């Protein structure tokens, strides 16, 4: 494979993207869980918001996995791999709506940190497609974290 990025850099980028994929998929599962199980006075708003979020995350995991494949590596795709690679804690029990929001803020901020941690090797390798993907993901996660965080104010 000769796409202008050496094997070691492609491997390092794929490893970083695998962590991003695991975080994104774990956040997807958590968001979908909260969509199903949210209760309280904000039910309708949160139920619909969480649905929008998990649908967006479902598309994102595909984009991230396909980028890993384009770099010549296999994408992780099992719960055990995601559990090993993710930085996002699973939800235990069924949290209150406010706690769900707080956990999702933490999750989106975690994804931001994971995405940012990959930039050094991406920039070193002049991997513009991955840099573009990371930038797009950061925009989504930062905006989502801000919107969720605003629900916790006051």
Secondary structure, DSSP 8 states (H G I E B T S, - for coil): --SSS-HHHHHHHHHHHHHHHHHHHHHHHHHHHHHHH--STTHHHHHHHHHHHHHHHHHHHHHHHHHHHHTT-----SHHHHHHH--S----S---HHHHHHHHHHHHHHHHHHHHHHHHHHHHTT-HHHHHHHHHHHHHHHHHHHHHHHHH--
